[in-house]
Amino acid sequence: MEIINMDLVTIVLSVIVILFLVKVFSNQKQGKHKNFPPGPKPLPILGNILIMDKTKPYKTLYQLSKEYGSVFSFHVGMAKTIVLCGYDTIKDALINNAEVFSDRPHMPVFAKMIKDHGIVFANGENWKVMRRFALSTLRDYGMGKRTIEDKIIVEAECLVQKLRSYEGKPFGDFSSVNAAVTNIIVAILLGKRFDYEDPTILRLIGLVNDNVRLLGSPWIMGKQESTEYFHNENLTVLVGDLFAAGMETTATTLRWSLLLMIKYPEIQRKVQNEIDRVIGLTQLQMMHRKQMPYTDAVIHEIQRFGDIVPNGVPRATSEDVTFRGYFIPKGTTILPVLHSIHMDKEYFKRPDEFYPEHFLDSSGNFKKNEAFIPFSIGKRSCAGETLAKMELFLFFTTLLQQFTFKAPPGAQLDITPQLGSINSPKPFEICAITRN
């Protein structure tokens, strides 16, 4: 009797597995029938995850694009993802077909935590209302204006004083850099700043780094147009989004800038020569940027080479769409791989090298490059792009005006990024030698 029961269990399980496989392969055939984008053949249940480089998944996707084209499918488990590579294709999707490719995919972890609030992972009318509100509020509190420029200048001086305290000795703790950047968004949202050792700002940085949303009631509440969107839970997530967007990527870019300056001291000297010629010992201001093409080019190249968000932030289709000859169903996750753009030899002569001349013409003037999109493009581009550009220029230029950065004797400098959700530099030590 026990043997019969075991045989029955085996038969039932076999039938379930067969039905499951039939469903999987019928779905694949259906996708092919509808001209679904091509891609590597997925394994049942596992999909294509076994061929993925776990440390640098964007590199796997970039290589696959050379085999399957700029629009291809990739299966993460049983979930189908459409990968977009190359500037023309990503621009076509995010600019020319912006309405269709502006949703965020449903992510159970985030859905449970933020309930479609805020702006980063929100969709529909809530996203539109919150984005408009965030942009108008940031402008009201000084983003892109002289008021916030003055706050950044003051904060940069505080960071200078902190680095002076190391007296040229090696240090590898960059919490003060993180705190300086954090203080800018704190100044906008809370109207104050924290000392770099203040437990509050250190905890705040830690929470953002761990992707934990802040609690509490935001004070930036403006005119309450509708309780449907303007309620504490939605605005709390919005503030958390602004903190996360305004802190981590900019601070990481500044750490890249310091590492690359000690890796390439000749480039650092060229920047300092331009600073000395244009600014000297006077107060640095944003208006100086147009007079400093080499420094501007170096900052752009730091962002390109650092490749902070190589995978881009996932999108989702808001409706069925035929894109570049392929059918993509509504709700499909879309991955615009920015790495594929910033490493494209068609737009960047030496993509694997740190080469500021990517942004300079033959006369040494700053040259824009349409394929430079570290903040993404389209309706979901980074809302804090203007602020981030201002911070990067003022912090970076102030630091190189005041210090020459060097590697400690015998240090081995590794400029490959460490594993993580964003490309950040591996831990390193640095010496800040006072120039004046």
N, C-alpha and C positions, 0 to 999 in steps of 0.2 A: 504493500500500500504506500509506503514511504517513497519507494522507487517511482511509482506511478505519479505521485504528487510532484516529485522532483522533475519528471519528464514533462508534466503539465506546466510547471513554472518555466522550464526551458522553452517550451513551445510558445507560451504567452510572451515571454521576453523577446524571443526571436521575431514574432509577429510585430511587436511594438517597434523593434529596431528596423525591420524591413519597411514598415509604414513610414517611419521617420525618415529613412533614407530616400524613399520614393518621394516624400514631400520636399526634401531638400533638393533633390535633383530635378524634380518637376518645377520648383521655383527657379532653379538655374536656367532650365529650358525656356520657361516663361520669360525670364529676363532677356535671354538671347533672342527670343521671338519678337520682343518689343525693342530690339536693337539696344540693349543695355550695354554700357561701355565695357570693353574687354578688360581682362586682367588675369593675374596668375590663378590657376585652378585651385579652388579652396578645398581643404579637407573637411569631411563631415564634422560638425561641432566646433573643431578648432579653427576653421577658416584658414587664413594665411599667416597666422601669428608665428609659426615656426620659422618662416623665412625672414622675419623682421629682426633687424639689428636692435637689440634691447637697449643699448646705450645711446645709439644715434638713429632712431627710427626714420628721421627725415632723409637720411642718406640712402636708406633702402628704397624709400618712395621715389627719390630723385633718380636712382638707377633704374627702377622699374619704368619710369616715364620714358626712358630712352628705348625701351623694348616695346611698350604698349601705347606710347603716345602721350600727349599732354592732358588727356582726359581718360582715366582708367578706373577700374573698380578694384577694391581691396576689401577682403572680408576679415573683420575682427570678431572671431567666434562666428556666430551666425548672422551678425549685423553687417549689412552692406554699406560701404563707404565709397564715395566717389572722390578721387584725388585729382586736384588740378595743379598742373605745373607749368611754369613759364609765364613771362610777363603778359604776352598777348592773350593767352587763355584766361589767366586770373583777372586781368582787366576787363575782358569781355564778359565774364561772369559777374564780377562785383561792381562794375560801373555800368556797362551796357544792359545788363539784366539784373540790376540792383534789387528790384522789388521781389524777384523770385528767389534770389540767393542771400536774403538778409535775415532770415530766421536763425535761431539757435536750435540745435538738436535737443531732444528730450534726454536729459541725463538724470537717472534716478537718484544718484547721490546728491546732486545739486537741487533737484526738484524737491526733495524732502527737506533740505536745509533752507532754501531761499524761497520756495513756493512761487517761482516766476516773478519775484519782486526785483527791484533795482533796475540796472540797465545791461550789465554784462551778459547775463544768461536769460534775460526777459525776452518776451516776444509780443507781437501784436500792438494794440493801442497803448498798453501799459509801457512798453519799451519806448514808443514814440514820445509819450507824455513825459516820462522820466528823463529821456535824453534831452528834450527841449528844455526842461526845467533845470537840469544839471548845467547845461551850457550857458543858459541865461544867468544862473546864479553865480557860476564861476566868473563870468564876465563882470557881473555886478560887484564881485569882491576882488576884482583887479587882474584876472587872467589876461595877459597880453597888454597890460597897461603899465605905466610908470610906477604905480603903487606897488604892484607885486615885484617889479624889477628892483625897487629899493629894498624890499624884504629879502630878496635873493642875495643882493649885494651885502647886506648886513649879515646874513647867515653865512655867506662865503667867508667873511672876515672872522666870524666865530670859528669856523672850521680851520682857518689859517692859524689862529691862536692855539687851537687844540694840537695841530700838527707840530707847531713850534715847541710845544711842551715835551716832545720826544727828543729834542736836542740832537737831531740827526742820527739817532740810534735806530736800529731795525725795529719795525713793528709789523704785525700781521693781523691786527684787530682793526677791522674797518667799520666797526659799529658807529663811529663818529660820522663817517660818510653817510651811512644809512640814516642816522639821526638828523643830519643836516638837511637831507632831501625830505625826510618826513616832516621836519619843521615847516617846510613851505606849504604843504597841504594842510598842516595843522593851523598855520597862520590864516589860510583862506577859510577853513571850515570852523575853527574855534577862536580865531582872533588872538592867538598867543603863541609862544614858543617854549620848548622845554630845554633844560640843560642836557647835555649828551649823556650824562650818567643818571639822569632822573629815571627811577624805576618805571614810571608811567610810560615814557616813550620807548624804553627798552621792551616793556611788555607789549606795547602796541606793535612794534616791529616784529616781535616774535609771533604775535597772533596773525599778522598778515602773511608772514613767511610760512606759517602752518596752514594757511587758507581757512582760518577761523574767522567768521564774521563778527564784527563788533556789536555789542549790545548797548542799549541806552537810547535816549531820545535825541535826535539831531536838532540843532538849533537853527539850521539854515532854512526852516519852514518859511516859505513866502506866502503870498496870497493863496488861500485855500479855495481852489476852483471846484474841486469835487472830492468828496470823501472816498470815491471809488478808487482813486489813485493816491491822493495825498493823505496817507495815514501813517502812523508811526512805524508799523512793520515794514512797509514799502520803503519809506525814507531811511530807515535804519540800514537796510540792505544797500540802498543807494550810497549812503555815506561809506559803508564798508567797501563798495566797489571803487569809489573815488580814492579812498586810502590805498587800496591794493594797486590800482592803476597808476597812482601818483607817486608811489614809493619804489616798489621792487625793481621795475625795469630801468628807471633812471639811475638808481643807486648802483645797479649791476653794470650799467654802461659806464659809470664813472670809475668803477673798479677795473673794468677793461681798459679804460683810458690810462690809468696809472701803470698797469702791467705792461701795456704796449709801449709806453714812453720809456720804461726802463729796459725793455727788450730792444727798442730801436732808439738809442740815445741821439743819433744824428737827426732824426725827425724831431725829437724834443728840442734840440738846439735850434732848428729852423723855426719852430713855433715861437721859442723864446726871443729869437732875433726879430721876428715880426712884432711881437708884443713890445719889445724895447723900442722899436722904431715908431710904432703907431701910438702907443700908450705911455711908454716910459714908466714913471712912478706916479702918474696921475690916476684918478679914479676910473676904473673900467666901467663902460656902459654898453648897452645893446647897440647903440648907434655906431660903435667901433667895428661891428662885425663886417659891414660892407667894405671896410678898409683893410680887412684881414683875410684875404682869400685863402692863404695857405692854412691858417688855423681852422677856418671854416671847412676846408677840404679834409683836414685831419679828423675833425669831429664826425663828419659824415662817414669817413672811412672806418672809424672806430665802430660806428653803428652797423655798417655793412658787414665788416669782418667779424664783429662780435656776434652778429646773427642771433639776437637775444630770443626771439620767438620764431624759431625755424619752421615749425609746423603750422604757424598761423593759429588763429582761434577758430574752432569748427563752426561752420554754418550749416544750414539745412534749407531745403527747398520748401517754399510756402505753397507750391502747387505743382502739378505735373508739368514738365517742360521738356522740349526737345532742344538740346544744346549741342551745337557743333556736330549735328547729325545723330546724336545719341539721345535715347529716351531716358529721362530720369524721373522717377515717381515722386510725388509729394511726400515730404517728411524724410527724404534721404539725407544722410549726413554728408556734408561737403567739406573736404579738407584742402584749403588753399595753401600749398607748401611754399612759403616765402623764401626758404632756403634755395629753391630751384631758380629764383629770380636773382638773388644776390650772388649766386655762384655761376651765373650765365656768362660765358666768354663773349657772347654777342654784345653784351652791354658793359662788361667789366673785363678789361684786357688781361689782368692777372688775378683771377678770382680767388685763388688759393693763397695769395700773398697779401700782406698789409701794405697797400700801395695808394697813398693819398692822391697821386696823380690821376686816379679814376675820376676825380672831381675838379681837375684843372685843365684849362686849354693850353695850347702851345705857348701862349704869352704869359702863363702863370695866373690868369684870371679864374675866378671860381666858375665852374661849369655844372649846371644842373644835369641830373641824369634821371630820366623818367622812370627807370627801373629801380630806383631807390625808394622803397616803400616799407621801412621798418615799422611804421604805425598802421600798416595796411591801407586799404583804399575803400571808397564807397560809403554806404550808409552806416556801416559798422566800424569805420575807422576810429582810431583812438580819440576819445573826446578831449584828452589832455595833451594833444600833440603840440599846441602852441606853447603851453606851460613847460613841457619837457624840453623843447628846443631852447627856450630861454634859460632854463636851469643848466643844461649841458654846456652852453656857451659861457655863461657867467661863472659857474663853478670851475670848469676846466681851465679857462683862461686866467682866472684869479690865482688858482693853485700854481700854474706854471709861471706866472708873474712873480710869485713870492718864493718858489722852491725849485730846485733841481732835484729830480727824483732819480735815485740810483738803486741798483740791486745790492744786497749785502755781499761782501767778498765770498766768492765760491758758490754763489747761489745758482741753481739750475732752473732756468725759466721755461715753464711748460705753458704754451699758449693754446693748447687744445682744451675745449670746455669740459667741465665735469658733468656727470650724469645728473639730470634733474628735469623738471617740467619746463625750465627755460635754460638757455645756454649761459652759464655763469663761469667766470674764471676759477681755476683750481686755487686752493689756498696758496698764498705767496707772502713773502716779507719784502719790505721796501724801506728805504731811508729817504727822509725829506730834508734836504740840505738847504738852509736859508740862503737866498741869493742876495738880499739887501740888509 
